[in-house]
Every structure is written in structure tokens, then in C-alpha cells.
Amino acid sequence: MSDLPKKIEPVPPEHARKRGVNKSNWKCEKNDVSGYAKQLSLKYYKWGKIELQAFYRDRTKREAENRGGNHKKDKYAQRQRSVMTFIESIEAAEPYYCRAKSFVRLYLPPELNIKKLWKMYEEQIASTPYLKVKQSFFRQIFNRKYNVSFGSPLKDTCSRCFELKRKIESTNGQEKQIHITQKRLHSLKAKAFYDLLKKEEHDTISMSFDCQKNSALPKLPDQAAYFSRQFNMRNFTVVIGTSKSALDNVRTYYWCENEHAKSSSEIASAVFDTLISLDIPSDKTRVRLFADGCGGQMVVIKCTTTCKEN
């Protein structure tokens, strides 16, 4: 998920979940069809149930409510607006990947759920008891009027960010402010790193590398293969240049776990093979290597630099 907060907005009517409609209180627009006419139409015109339903669907409309009184829609309108205001005040995040030409779905932190949000709402309107609602009422508005869900627990996150986040949650006062400042400074350093990764210099070649997700083999629907021990296919990818470079700047190395392990030796061999196979122009005098926080990959940077100098 993206780190940038997004404003939660109601779903347009065409994207909202539809509720069931009671057709027993309909009347005809073009032809007044009574109960006796229904029997005649079934008897003489041999209409089936489906044809009769289509007739009423196309030529009828719902009769307006004229009984007066305090209807539920007006009774709970203020509570509904209060719940919607609370939901729209929550900061959500947009996912990294979403389907094109679809209404964007936002995600709330994975530690939240509808019950916790309802309790937060109850605490917020404690001074105005007439705005209290049941959990089912809150859930109905959340599900029908908003395209919002809860994200999955994050994996492979930054250790420093995770440490500072837990310290912020468990401390108070001045100590908490110190941790907030440290987390802000750490985020700025990370942003500067990605800005450096995007920057192109005339005398420098940039390379970023990482191990991709392991693929379990064989991938078969057979039950025997499912319950058997499967092998992992390793995938190591090296990207030469930046996002503005040509499209043919990716090198991929893959091997099965029964052939080689996934250690710093294999990673160093792949990076070194990429370096010696490059046709480096004479005006390029520096090589920058970028990797994530994996300990084995960070060691590779020093090893590969030493091999290149020799």
C-alpha cells in the first residue's frame, strides 16, 4: 500500500451495492393489470411466470409513499450523516496495484476492523448519546456506501521503521516525541535514497538488484504433488540504469534449490557476471550498486566492488 493518505469518499450510486426491492406495492404505468387480468393473461395468452415478471418490470413503477408519519429514513438520517462523517475522516491508503478503469479501492491498516471502528465512533460521540448506533447499522453504511477494505499484514518491512513504530505506541510524553522525530528523519533518508536511485549521472552506471519471490515446483493440480515436498525456483533480478533507461536493461538469473543454495556466494556470482558482461563506455568511471536491507546482499556490494577493482 502507498504511504500517502487518501480521503475516503462515498461510492457513486452506479458502484454501490444494491438492496432488495419489494415489488408487492407496484402499480402499472401504461396498463392497469388487476389480479383477474393476471389470471386471464396466464390462461389465454399462456404467459409464463418469467414473461409476467418481465411485463411488470418494464411497465410498472413503485407506488409513492403517502401514509406520512415518522419514517425510518428521516429518523436515522442524522445518525447516518454522523457515521459517514466519521468514516470519511479516517485516512486510508491506495494499493500499489489496482485494476485499470475500475473504481479505486482504498485500504485501512490491517490492525483495524469494523468492530474497532464502531467502538472508536462510540467514544467520539459519547457526549451526544442520540447519535449512538448499533454495530449492524454502522457495518451496513460502511459496506454499502464505501469501497473500503482492510489491508493484509505487511511483510518484509523495514526493521528500523517497525522498531520506531512500536516505540511510539508504547511511550508517552517527551520520549514519544523523540521517537517520532527519529522516524521522520529515517523516512527522509529513505526518500533521499530513492531520489538518488532515480538520478542519472553522465559518468556513473547504476545497478539495483534483489531476489524475487520463490516459485514452488511442480505447480500441478494433482493431489500427490500438492502433499509432496516441492522444490523452490530461485529468481534473482538485476536492473541496469534507472526507470528512464531503455527497456532491455534487466538481467535475470534463476536456479532450483536442489542445484544451488540462495546465499551471498550465488548472489555475488550473478552480480559479478553482470558487471563483466556489460559493455561499459569509456566515459563511465563509477558503478553504483543498490540493494535492500538483506544482510547477504549488503555483503555482496563490498565483495563485488573489490572484485571489480582487481
Backbone bond lengths (Angstrom), bond angles and torsions (degrees), N, CA, C in turn:
res aa  C-N    CA-C-N  psi(-1)  N-CA   C-N-CA  omega(-1)  CA-C   N-CA-C  phi
1 M - - - 1.438 - - 1.515 110.37 -
2 S 1.334 113.10 151.58 1.446 118.34 -179.92 1.513 109.96 -74.45
3 D 1.348 117.00 149.35 1.452 121.68 178.68 1.521 112.18 -79.29
4 L 1.340 117.97 -15.94 1.444 120.71 -177.37 1.520 109.96 -76.86
5 P 1.339 118.63 127.17 1.467 119.49 179.77 1.512 111.28 -70.29
6 K 1.315 116.12 146.35 1.451 122.91 178.37 1.521 109.05 -119.97
7 K 1.337 115.99 149.57 1.454 121.47 178.51 1.521 109.06 -85.71
8 I 1.323 116.41 129.25 1.457 121.36 178.55 1.520 109.01 -79.14
9 E 1.313 117.07 128.37 1.455 122.54 179.86 1.520 109.47 -127.38
10 P 1.351 117.17 153.66 1.473 119.41 178.26 1.517 111.50 -62.74
11 V 1.308 115.78 149.77 1.456 121.39 178.72 1.524 109.13 -73.97
12 P 1.343 119.50 137.96 1.466 120.77 175.04 1.522 111.17 -56.90
13 P 1.331 117.41 153.20 1.482 119.94 -176.98 1.517 113.72 -56.21
14 E 1.348 117.12 -34.77 1.461 118.04 -178.19 1.522 112.73 -70.53
15 H 1.353 117.69 -17.67 1.462 121.26 179.08 1.529 112.64 -102.99
16 A 1.329 117.81 -6.26 1.462 120.63 -175.92 1.521 110.88 -73.85
17 R 1.327 115.17 155.24 1.459 120.08 176.15 1.530 109.44 -70.56
18 K 1.328 116.24 135.42 1.455 121.23 -178.00 1.531 109.81 -87.65
19 R 1.319 116.15 142.68 1.456 121.07 175.49 1.519 109.35 -104.58
20 G 1.322 116.25 158.04 1.455 120.73 -178.37 1.519 112.17 -66.82
21 V 1.334 116.77 147.57 1.463 122.96 -179.00 1.514 109.08 -117.12
22 N 1.324 116.91 132.45 1.456 121.74 177.30 1.522 109.36 -81.81
23 K 1.314 116.95 114.51 1.460 121.73 -176.26 1.527 112.84 -89.82
24 S 1.319 117.65 3.76 1.462 119.79 -177.00 1.520 112.40 -74.12
25 N 1.330 118.77 -15.32 1.460 121.83 -177.05 1.520 111.16 -110.76
26 W 1.317 117.14 36.44 1.453 121.87 -179.83 1.529 109.83 -95.25
27 K 1.308 115.83 157.70 1.462 120.94 171.80 1.517 109.02 -135.53
28 C 1.306 115.71 158.18 1.456 121.23 -174.77 1.518 110.82 -78.74
29 E 1.320 117.65 142.37 1.455 122.54 173.77 1.524 110.89 -89.12
30 K 1.339 116.86 -49.88 1.459 121.40 -172.60 1.528 111.64 -94.89
31 N 1.293 118.29 -43.37 1.461 122.44 -178.08 1.525 109.31 -129.04
32 D 1.315 115.88 133.61 1.461 120.74 177.66 1.523 108.51 -85.83
33 V 1.307 116.69 103.59 1.456 121.65 -177.09 1.521 108.29 -103.33
34 S 1.297 117.41 110.82 1.460 122.13 -179.91 1.522 109.86 -87.27
35 G 1.319 115.23 178.65 1.454 118.82 178.30 1.514 112.47 -63.95
36 Y 1.365 116.88 -36.81 1.465 119.66 177.87 1.519 110.79 -66.42
37 A 1.356 115.86 -37.46 1.467 119.36 178.45 1.524 110.65 -65.62
38 K 1.318 116.63 -31.29 1.465 119.26 176.27 1.527 110.57 -61.32
39 Q 1.331 114.76 -44.81 1.459 118.24 -179.31 1.525 111.32 -64.62
40 L 1.365 115.64 -40.63 1.458 118.94 179.03 1.518 111.23 -63.88
41 S 1.337 115.29 -42.55 1.461 118.29 -178.65 1.519 111.15 -64.14
42 L 1.330 116.43 -36.00 1.458 119.27 177.89 1.531 111.63 -72.66
43 K 1.352 115.00 -31.47 1.464 118.47 -175.36 1.521 112.20 -81.64
44 Y 1.361 116.14 -48.14 1.458 119.47 -172.32 1.534 112.61 -92.26
45 Y 1.301 115.97 -36.89 1.462 118.63 -178.66 1.522 112.15 -93.91
46 K 1.328 114.01 -4.65 1.465 120.36 176.77 1.539 111.73 53.83
47 W 1.309 114.47 42.56 1.454 118.52 175.39 1.524 109.40 -73.38
48 G 1.292 114.66 140.61 1.447 118.97 172.57 1.523 110.91 -88.60
49 K 1.303 115.53 177.50 1.465 120.29 -179.03 1.523 111.42 -64.59
50 I 1.330 116.35 -38.30 1.466 119.95 -178.56 1.522 110.57 -66.90
51 E 1.370 117.49 -42.31 1.459 120.29 179.99 1.520 111.18 -64.85
52 L 1.339 116.81 -38.34 1.456 119.74 179.76 1.529 111.37 -68.07
53 Q 1.325 117.10 -38.65 1.459 119.84 176.47 1.522 111.22 -64.50
54 A 1.334 116.50 -39.05 1.461 119.75 177.37 1.518 111.14 -64.77
55 F 1.346 116.80 -36.95 1.463 120.73 178.48 1.518 110.58 -61.62
56 Y 1.327 117.09 -46.74 1.457 120.75 -179.51 1.531 111.46 -69.42
57 R 1.307 117.11 -33.73 1.458 119.81 179.22 1.522 111.47 -66.82
58 D 1.321 117.60 -39.42 1.461 121.51 -175.38 1.523 112.93 -83.90
59 R 1.348 119.25 -26.65 1.459 120.82 -171.05 1.527 113.53 -118.76
60 T 1.288 117.59 10.93 1.457 119.34 -178.62 1.516 110.86 -126.53
61 K 1.308 115.23 165.88 1.459 121.92 175.41 1.521 108.11 -142.84
62 R 1.309 115.92 162.07 1.456 120.41 179.68 1.506 110.88 -73.81
63 E 1.314 115.82 135.49 1.454 120.07 -179.70 1.524 109.88 -72.14
64 A 1.327 116.34 138.97 1.456 121.32 -178.33 1.525 110.39 -67.14
65 E 1.325 115.65 149.75 1.461 121.81 179.79 1.527 108.59 -83.36
66 N 1.336 116.87 116.47 1.463 121.75 -177.32 1.521 112.75 -121.45
67 R 1.308 118.18 11.80 1.462 119.91 -175.14 1.518 112.56 -80.13
68 G 1.351 117.87 -17.82 1.449 120.30 179.58 1.514 112.06 72.85
69 G 1.334 116.35 -171.40 1.452 119.67 179.07 1.514 111.90 96.56
70 N 1.315 116.20 178.81 1.454 122.91 -177.90 1.522 109.04 -89.63
71 H 1.327 116.87 94.96 1.452 120.90 -177.49 1.524 110.49 -79.04
72 K 1.311 116.01 159.97 1.459 120.80 -178.10 1.520 111.98 -63.94
73 K 1.335 116.25 -33.10 1.458 119.00 -178.78 1.515 111.29 -61.00
74 D 1.324 116.30 -43.04 1.461 119.90 178.86 1.527 111.29 -77.18
75 K 1.320 116.28 -31.19 1.455 120.13 -177.25 1.518 111.85 -66.83
76 Y 1.335 116.43 -38.87 1.460 120.58 -175.68 1.527 113.22 -104.96
77 A 1.330 117.44 11.39 1.468 119.75 -177.62 1.524 111.24 -63.89
78 Q 1.326 117.09 -42.52 1.459 120.02 -178.50 1.525 110.99 -67.29
79 R 1.315 117.25 -38.32 1.462 119.97 177.74 1.526 110.74 -67.61
80 Q 1.320 116.28 -38.25 1.463 119.40 178.47 1.521 111.04 -63.75
81 R 1.340 116.85 -43.00 1.470 119.66 177.91 1.522 110.95 -63.47
82 S 1.329 116.92 -36.70 1.462 120.19 179.06 1.526 111.10 -65.40
83 V 1.330 117.26 -42.76 1.469 121.09 178.44 1.522 110.45 -65.10
84 M 1.334 117.69 -42.62 1.462 120.92 -179.56 1.525 111.05 -65.02
85 T 1.329 117.08 -37.97 1.469 120.07 177.31 1.523 110.83 -63.37
86 F 1.330 116.52 -40.30 1.466 120.05 178.41 1.525 111.04 -65.11
87 I 1.334 118.33 -45.21 1.468 121.36 -178.61 1.523 110.71 -63.67
88 E 1.331 116.89 -40.27 1.463 120.25 -178.35 1.521 112.50 -72.63
89 S 1.328 117.68 -14.23 1.467 120.36 177.31 1.523 112.67 -83.86
90 I 1.334 117.60 -8.14 1.466 121.52 -179.50 1.519 109.01 -82.59
91 E 1.311 116.65 137.70 1.465 121.83 177.79 1.521 109.39 -86.48
92 A 1.316 115.34 125.97 1.463 121.49 179.29 1.516 108.91 -117.70
93 A 1.322 116.07 172.60 1.464 121.87 -179.35 1.515 109.34 -125.81
94 E 1.338 115.42 147.46 1.456 121.45 177.25 1.526 109.09 -90.86
95 P 1.327 118.99 139.08 1.469 120.39 -179.20 1.514 111.75 -68.41
96 Y 1.355 115.79 157.35 1.455 120.22 177.58 1.520 111.09 -64.59
97 Y 1.312 116.49 -40.69 1.456 121.25 -175.82 1.522 108.92 -117.62
98 C 1.309 116.83 129.68 1.455 121.38 176.40 1.517 108.48 -145.49
99 R 1.326 115.64 156.03 1.450 120.23 -178.77 1.522 110.29 -69.86
100 A 1.320 115.67 138.58 1.457 120.25 179.16 1.524 110.01 -68.46
101 K 1.327 114.75 151.27 1.462 122.66 176.59 1.528 111.66 57.70
102 S 1.312 117.41 35.33 1.460 121.18 176.79 1.517 108.50 -130.04
103 F 1.308 114.45 156.51 1.456 118.95 179.46 1.525 109.13 -67.12
104 V 1.319 116.51 127.46 1.462 121.34 -172.69 1.526 110.21 -65.37
105 R 1.298 116.28 130.40 1.466 122.90 177.60 1.516 108.62 -98.81
106 L 1.318 116.34 130.36 1.452 122.14 -179.88 1.527 109.47 -101.34
107 Y 1.335 114.71 157.23 1.464 120.34 -175.43 1.525 109.73 -129.73
108 L 1.319 115.53 135.89 1.455 122.53 174.81 1.524 109.36 -94.45
109 P 1.332 118.07 163.27 1.469 120.35 -179.90 1.528 111.81 -55.47
110 P 1.334 117.60 145.07 1.474 120.68 -175.84 1.520 114.09 -66.01
111 E 1.343 118.21 -19.77 1.461 118.75 -179.46 1.530 112.68 -78.25
112 L 1.331 117.80 -6.25 1.460 121.72 178.70 1.527 110.30 -95.63
113 N 1.322 115.89 160.75 1.459 122.99 169.89 1.524 107.55 -152.74
114 I 1.333 116.35 177.42 1.465 119.77 -174.97 1.527 111.07 -65.16
115 K 1.315 117.52 -37.31 1.461 120.05 179.85 1.526 111.18 -64.42
116 K 1.328 117.41 -41.68 1.468 120.38 178.56 1.521 110.84 -66.60
117 L 1.337 117.19 -39.62 1.463 120.02 177.28 1.526 110.76 -63.36
118 W 1.324 116.41 -40.06 1.465 119.90 178.77 1.530 110.87 -63.44
119 K 1.335 117.37 -40.78 1.462 120.13 177.80 1.529 110.95 -66.18
120 M 1.333 116.97 -37.71 1.466 119.79 176.26 1.528 110.76 -63.31
121 Y 1.327 116.24 -38.77 1.471 120.00 177.67 1.523 110.68 -65.61
122 E 1.333 116.90 -41.78 1.462 120.25 179.40 1.525 110.96 -62.05
123 E 1.323 117.86 -38.94 1.463 120.64 177.99 1.524 111.28 -67.75
124 Q 1.325 116.29 -35.17 1.464 119.98 -177.73 1.526 112.05 -69.44
125 I 1.334 117.61 -35.62 1.470 120.30 -177.15 1.532 110.72 -105.53
126 A 1.327 116.45 28.76 1.470 120.23 -179.50 1.524 111.54 -61.86
127 S 1.328 117.58 -30.75 1.465 121.15 -179.22 1.521 112.80 -78.99
128 T 1.325 118.04 -10.75 1.471 122.45 178.87 1.527 108.44 -125.17
129 P 1.323 118.11 82.33 1.475 120.98 -173.86 1.526 113.94 -61.58
130 Y 1.345 118.25 -25.99 1.463 119.35 -177.34 1.527 112.28 -70.19
131 L 1.346 118.39 -10.31 1.461 121.77 177.85 1.526 112.59 -94.97
132 K 1.326 117.15 1.08 1.460 119.47 179.35 1.527 110.47 -69.13
133 V 1.321 115.44 143.82 1.464 121.42 -178.96 1.523 108.80 -133.61
134 K 1.322 115.34 163.15 1.453 120.46 174.55 1.525 110.20 -76.38
135 Q 1.318 115.13 160.30 1.463 119.39 178.72 1.528 111.18 -63.60
136 S 1.327 117.85 -35.72 1.465 120.90 178.71 1.525 111.51 -64.99
137 F 1.343 117.36 -37.00 1.466 121.33 177.07 1.524 110.37 -65.74
138 F 1.329 116.66 -43.35 1.464 121.46 178.09 1.524 110.64 -63.65
139 R 1.323 117.03 -42.84 1.465 121.62 -179.33 1.533 110.93 -64.63
140 Q 1.318 117.59 -38.97 1.456 121.39 -179.20 1.527 110.79 -62.97
141 I 1.319 117.59 -44.06 1.470 120.67 178.82 1.522 110.42 -66.95
142 F 1.319 117.47 -42.45 1.469 121.22 -178.91 1.523 111.21 -62.47
143 N 1.324 117.84 -40.30 1.465 121.22 -176.19 1.519 112.88 -79.59
144 R 1.322 117.97 -36.07 1.462 120.52 -172.11 1.520 114.15 -90.59
145 K 1.300 117.87 -28.25 1.458 120.00 -172.93 1.524 113.97 -106.18
146 Y 1.322 118.55 -5.93 1.464 120.40 -177.08 1.524 109.86 -136.35
147 N 1.318 114.13 142.84 1.467 120.79 176.68 1.529 108.11 -97.92
148 V 1.316 115.62 67.38 1.466 122.55 -174.09 1.521 108.63 -127.87
149 S 1.315 115.65 140.33 1.455 121.31 177.28 1.523 108.41 -136.78
150 F 1.323 115.78 -175.13 1.463 121.75 -179.72 1.519 108.70 -112.88
151 G 1.328 116.18 132.43 1.453 121.46 -176.72 1.520 112.39 -72.13
152 S 1.316 115.26 163.96 1.462 121.79 176.61 1.525 109.51 -82.59
153 P 1.321 118.00 154.31 1.473 119.90 176.88 1.522 111.36 -57.43
154 L 1.315 116.27 136.06 1.459 121.27 -176.38 1.522 111.01 -73.80
155 K 1.322 115.37 150.73 1.458 122.59 177.57 1.525 109.09 -128.53
156 D 1.325 115.21 154.61 1.464 121.49 176.03 1.527 110.94 56.40
157 T 1.323 116.64 43.27 1.458 121.03 179.59 1.528 110.37 -87.25
158 C 1.305 115.61 169.14 1.460 121.57 -179.99 1.534 109.37 -67.25
159 S 1.322 117.18 128.25 1.466 121.39 -177.87 1.523 111.39 -64.47
160 R 1.329 116.55 -39.45 1.455 120.39 -179.34 1.530 111.17 -67.09
161 C 1.324 117.04 -41.40 1.466 120.68 177.89 1.525 110.70 -63.39
162 F 1.327 116.43 -42.22 1.463 120.51 179.94 1.528 110.80 -64.63
163 E 1.332 116.33 -40.64 1.468 120.22 179.84 1.527 111.17 -64.08
164 L 1.339 116.43 -46.85 1.464 119.79 -178.79 1.523 111.73 -67.37
165 K 1.314 116.99 -34.68 1.466 119.98 179.10 1.520 110.87 -63.61
166 R 1.333 117.36 -43.26 1.460 120.35 179.10 1.525 111.37 -67.93
167 K 1.323 117.42 -35.66 1.466 119.85 177.96 1.524 111.09 -66.83
168 I 1.323 116.81 -37.20 1.462 120.42 178.28 1.526 110.48 -64.80
169 E 1.331 116.80 -38.14 1.466 120.80 -179.01 1.528 112.56 -72.01
170 S 1.326 117.72 -25.93 1.470 120.79 -173.16 1.526 113.88 -104.29
171 T 1.324 118.64 2.03 1.467 121.23 -178.80 1.525 110.15 -123.21
172 N 1.324 115.20 168.41 1.467 121.82 179.86 1.522 109.57 -139.70
173 G 1.322 114.43 167.40 1.451 120.50 173.10 1.516 114.33 67.64
174 Q 1.334 115.04 -140.62 1.460 121.32 -174.99 1.526 111.66 -66.24
175 E 1.328 116.88 -36.27 1.466 119.69 179.24 1.528 111.04 -62.60
176 K 1.319 116.61 -38.05 1.465 120.36 178.36 1.523 110.91 -65.67
177 Q 1.322 117.35 -40.06 1.464 120.58 178.38 1.528 111.63 -64.17
178 I 1.332 116.45 -34.84 1.467 119.93 177.72 1.526 110.23 -63.72
179 H 1.335 116.68 -44.28 1.469 120.34 179.35 1.531 111.35 -66.54
180 I 1.324 117.42 -36.22 1.473 120.38 177.29 1.522 110.34 -63.60
181 T 1.330 116.26 -41.35 1.469 120.23 178.30 1.526 111.08 -65.09
182 Q 1.327 116.64 -41.45 1.467 120.04 178.29 1.530 111.68 -63.62
183 K 1.315 116.79 -40.06 1.472 119.88 179.07 1.531 110.64 -66.85
184 R 1.317 116.17 -39.32 1.464 119.81 177.59 1.522 110.91 -63.32
185 L 1.332 116.94 -43.13 1.464 121.05 178.38 1.523 110.88 -64.29
186 H 1.335 116.82 -40.39 1.467 120.59 178.75 1.533 110.85 -64.08
187 S 1.331 117.48 -38.86 1.469 121.18 178.25 1.521 111.25 -66.05
188 L 1.324 117.06 -37.02 1.466 120.19 177.74 1.525 111.14 -67.00
189 K 1.339 116.75 -36.59 1.468 119.48 176.50 1.528 110.85 -65.12
190 A 1.324 116.26 -40.48 1.468 119.65 177.98 1.525 110.90 -64.09
191 K 1.322 117.06 -40.25 1.465 120.43 177.94 1.527 110.81 -64.20
192 A 1.335 116.49 -40.00 1.464 119.67 177.52 1.527 111.14 -64.49
193 F 1.341 117.00 -34.50 1.464 120.46 177.65 1.521 110.70 -63.02
194 Y 1.331 117.33 -45.98 1.466 120.10 -179.34 1.529 111.55 -69.67
195 D 1.327 116.91 -32.08 1.469 118.86 174.16 1.522 110.74 -64.98
196 L 1.327 116.56 -38.31 1.461 120.59 177.20 1.522 111.05 -67.05
197 L 1.332 116.48 -35.38 1.461 120.67 178.92 1.526 111.63 -65.75
198 K 1.326 117.53 -32.60 1.468 121.58 -179.83 1.529 112.51 -81.88
199 K 1.314 116.68 -16.73 1.461 120.20 -174.13 1.522 111.18 -78.61
200 E 1.310 116.24 134.71 1.460 122.49 178.38 1.530 109.62 -107.62
201 E 1.321 116.08 130.47 1.458 121.91 176.80 1.519 109.01 -119.68
202 H 1.315 116.49 144.01 1.465 120.94 -172.27 1.527 112.83 -67.54
203 D 1.342 118.27 -25.08 1.461 120.40 -176.84 1.529 112.87 -107.28
204 T 1.337 118.09 15.82 1.463 121.41 -172.79 1.525 110.80 -131.86
205 I 1.334 115.15 140.80 1.461 122.34 171.71 1.526 107.91 -108.81
206 S 1.322 116.61 125.84 1.466 121.93 -179.75 1.524 109.60 -103.47
207 M 1.327 115.40 137.43 1.464 121.59 177.79 1.525 108.52 -136.13
208 S 1.311 116.09 129.80 1.467 121.56 174.72 1.522 108.64 -121.11
209 F 1.316 117.06 139.46 1.461 120.35 -176.52 1.522 110.22 -142.40
210 D 1.332 114.44 154.18 1.461 120.36 -179.29 1.523 109.02 -165.22
211 C 1.321 116.11 154.82 1.463 122.03 174.39 1.525 109.13 -86.25
212 Q 1.316 116.07 127.17 1.452 121.13 179.43 1.531 110.07 -83.13
213 K 1.317 115.39 -179.20 1.461 120.66 -178.03 1.525 111.01 -67.36
214 N 1.336 115.66 139.21 1.462 120.21 176.97 1.529 110.70 -70.88
215 S 1.324 115.85 141.38 1.461 121.78 177.79 1.523 109.06 -108.60
216 A 1.331 115.94 124.28 1.466 120.92 -179.47 1.520 109.97 -79.15
217 L 1.332 116.63 132.05 1.464 122.50 179.89 1.531 109.39 -125.58
218 P 1.337 119.03 146.63 1.470 126.32 -5.14 1.524 111.04 -80.39
219 K 1.323 116.73 153.14 1.459 121.97 179.90 1.522 108.00 -101.49
220 L 1.317 116.47 88.14 1.458 122.64 -174.64 1.528 109.85 -128.20
221 P 1.338 117.52 150.99 1.470 119.89 176.55 1.523 113.17 -78.19
222 D 1.323 116.78 -4.31 1.462 120.86 -176.96 1.532 110.29 -65.34
223 Q 1.324 116.95 136.14 1.458 121.36 -178.98 1.523 111.83 -64.85
224 A 1.316 116.77 -36.19 1.463 120.01 179.94 1.525 110.87 -63.23
225 A 1.345 116.93 -39.56 1.463 120.23 178.53 1.521 111.56 -70.71
226 Y 1.341 116.51 -31.91 1.464 120.31 -178.77 1.526 111.37 -66.38
227 F 1.328 116.91 -41.26 1.462 120.82 -177.21 1.527 112.89 -90.49
228 S 1.304 117.73 -0.25 1.460 120.79 178.67 1.525 110.37 -90.15
229 R 1.307 114.93 165.37 1.468 121.09 176.49 1.521 108.83 -71.47
230 Q 1.331 116.77 124.33 1.455 121.77 -178.15 1.523 110.15 -105.55
231 F 1.331 114.93 154.36 1.452 121.57 178.59 1.525 109.37 -97.10
232 N 1.324 115.05 145.76 1.458 120.93 177.23 1.521 110.35 -96.07
233 M 1.316 115.31 131.41 1.460 121.31 174.24 1.525 108.33 -91.92
234 R 1.331 116.88 118.87 1.464 121.86 179.79 1.524 110.19 -80.88
235 N 1.308 115.78 145.81 1.462 121.32 -179.85 1.522 108.60 -139.18
236 F 1.317 116.26 113.32 1.467 122.70 179.98 1.526 108.21 -117.33
237 T 1.325 116.84 126.17 1.463 122.14 -173.45 1.520 110.41 -121.05
238 V 1.324 115.56 136.69 1.462 123.20 177.00 1.523 107.86 -120.44
239 V 1.328 116.66 127.83 1.468 122.39 177.50 1.519 107.94 -111.10
240 I 1.322 115.80 124.10 1.464 122.09 -178.37 1.519 108.46 -99.53
241 G 1.318 116.58 124.65 1.454 120.76 -179.71 1.518 111.81 95.25
242 T 1.328 116.23 -159.56 1.459 122.92 -177.96 1.522 109.79 -116.02
243 S 1.320 115.61 -173.10 1.463 120.16 179.75 1.521 112.35 -68.20
244 K 1.326 117.38 -15.93 1.460 121.12 179.06 1.524 112.37 -92.06
245 S 1.317 117.31 -0.59 1.461 120.48 -178.02 1.526 110.49 -78.82
246 A 1.335 115.12 178.10 1.461 120.60 -179.88 1.527 110.52 -65.55
247 L 1.334 115.45 163.74 1.456 120.45 -175.73 1.525 112.97 -77.16
248 D 1.322 118.39 -20.84 1.465 121.27 -177.49 1.526 111.42 -93.61
249 N 1.327 116.15 46.14 1.465 120.45 -176.31 1.521 112.13 -115.29
250 V 1.328 117.38 26.53 1.461 121.64 -176.79 1.523 109.59 -117.79
251 R 1.333 116.43 131.73 1.466 122.70 174.32 1.530 107.97 -116.49
252 T 1.318 116.15 134.23 1.463 121.18 -178.88 1.521 109.96 -123.02
253 Y 1.316 116.25 131.58 1.466 122.96 176.56 1.531 107.60 -120.47
254 Y 1.311 116.20 128.61 1.459 119.47 -179.30 1.526 110.05 -138.07
255 W 1.315 115.24 145.54 1.463 122.04 178.98 1.532 108.06 -156.26
256 C 1.302 115.55 160.30 1.466 121.26 -179.26 1.530 109.23 -92.05
257 E 1.309 117.00 152.83 1.463 120.46 -175.44 1.524 112.66 -68.83
258 N 1.338 118.33 -20.12 1.459 119.45 176.42 1.525 112.01 -80.14
259 E 1.340 117.48 -7.49 1.461 122.33 176.85 1.526 111.78 -95.49
260 H 1.334 115.87 -49.45 1.469 120.60 -179.78 1.525 108.53 -145.71
261 A 1.316 115.03 158.09 1.466 120.58 174.82 1.528 109.77 -82.13
262 K 1.320 116.26 173.16 1.467 120.93 175.27 1.524 108.21 -108.63
263 S 1.324 115.04 78.90 1.458 121.39 -178.27 1.521 109.43 -119.78
264 S 1.328 115.33 -178.41 1.465 119.76 -179.24 1.524 111.77 -65.86
265 S 1.323 118.43 -24.81 1.468 120.69 179.17 1.523 110.98 -66.20
266 E 1.344 116.82 -45.95 1.467 119.99 178.82 1.526 111.19 -66.20
267 I 1.333 116.51 -39.14 1.467 119.67 -179.92 1.523 110.16 -66.23
268 A 1.348 116.63 -42.57 1.462 120.30 179.43 1.522 111.19 -63.83
269 S 1.325 117.45 -38.20 1.467 120.49 178.72 1.522 111.08 -63.32
270 A 1.336 116.78 -41.45 1.462 120.29 -179.41 1.525 111.32 -67.14
271 V 1.332 116.95 -43.57 1.466 119.88 179.69 1.524 110.59 -66.25
272 F 1.323 116.73 -41.84 1.464 120.02 179.78 1.529 110.82 -65.71
273 D 1.331 117.62 -37.83 1.462 120.67 177.09 1.527 110.88 -63.11
274 T 1.332 116.50 -37.36 1.470 119.60 177.33 1.521 111.07 -65.69
275 L 1.331 116.70 -40.25 1.465 120.40 -178.51 1.526 112.15 -66.10
276 I 1.327 116.88 -44.39 1.468 118.49 -176.20 1.523 111.99 -76.38
277 S 1.345 117.40 -18.44 1.467 119.92 179.43 1.521 112.80 -90.44
278 L 1.338 116.95 -5.75 1.461 119.59 -179.46 1.523 110.86 -77.62
279 D 1.306 114.92 142.97 1.466 121.13 172.75 1.524 107.33 -92.84
280 I 1.330 115.55 87.38 1.465 120.98 -173.08 1.523 109.63 -82.94
281 P 1.334 118.54 123.42 1.470 120.84 177.22 1.522 111.43 -64.52
282 S 1.304 115.17 161.53 1.469 120.10 -177.13 1.518 112.71 -69.84
283 D 1.345 118.00 -22.51 1.462 119.63 -178.63 1.532 112.63 -84.18
284 K 1.333 117.77 -3.32 1.460 121.07 178.01 1.525 109.17 -93.50
285 T 1.310 115.82 115.43 1.465 120.83 -175.76 1.526 113.48 -113.66
286 R 1.332 117.33 -8.41 1.467 120.46 -178.22 1.528 109.86 -132.65
287 V 1.338 114.27 150.64 1.465 121.48 175.54 1.527 107.98 -127.38
288 R 1.326 115.83 125.22 1.463 121.23 178.21 1.525 108.81 -108.30
289 L 1.334 116.14 129.22 1.459 122.08 179.81 1.525 109.07 -112.87
290 F 1.323 115.91 129.15 1.462 121.97 -179.27 1.527 109.26 -118.17
291 A 1.336 115.89 135.76 1.466 121.51 176.72 1.519 108.19 -148.63
292 D 1.330 116.31 168.85 1.458 119.94 178.36 1.525 110.18 -85.33
293 G 1.330 116.99 -163.11 1.459 120.82 -173.47 1.508 115.62 -82.97
294 C 1.332 118.88 10.71 1.463 120.38 179.08 1.526 110.02 -64.46
295 G 1.331 116.71 129.69 1.464 120.24 -176.15 1.509 113.13 -61.06
296 G 1.354 117.74 -42.68 1.456 120.70 -179.73 1.511 112.65 -63.31
297 Q 1.343 117.03 -37.49 1.454 120.07 -179.45 1.526 111.72 -73.55
298 M 1.331 117.85 -31.89 1.459 119.60 178.32 1.527 110.96 -67.74
299 V 1.332 117.10 -33.73 1.462 119.93 176.07 1.517 110.57 -66.35
300 V 1.333 116.20 -32.28 1.460 120.50 -178.87 1.520 111.21 -61.76
301 I 1.316 117.74 -34.97 1.466 120.33 -178.40 1.526 110.37 -59.07
302 K 1.324 117.16 -44.56 1.463 120.40 179.80 1.526 111.20 -68.88
303 C 1.328 116.41 -42.76 1.468 119.78 -178.43 1.523 111.23 -64.61
304 T 1.319 116.99 -44.79 1.460 120.69 -177.31 1.519 111.24 -68.09
305 T 1.325 116.92 -37.72 1.465 119.87 177.57 1.523 110.66 -62.66
306 T 1.324 116.48 -41.10 1.468 120.03 178.36 1.522 111.55 -64.33
307 C 1.333 116.59 -42.75 1.471 120.45 179.12 1.526 110.93 -63.98
308 K 1.317 116.88 -37.62 1.459 119.69 -178.48 1.526 111.09 -68.42
309 E 1.315 116.99 -37.79 1.464 119.79 -179.99 1.525 111.16 -68.64
310 N 1.325 116.74 -31.38 1.460 119.47 179.80 1.522 111.93 -81.45
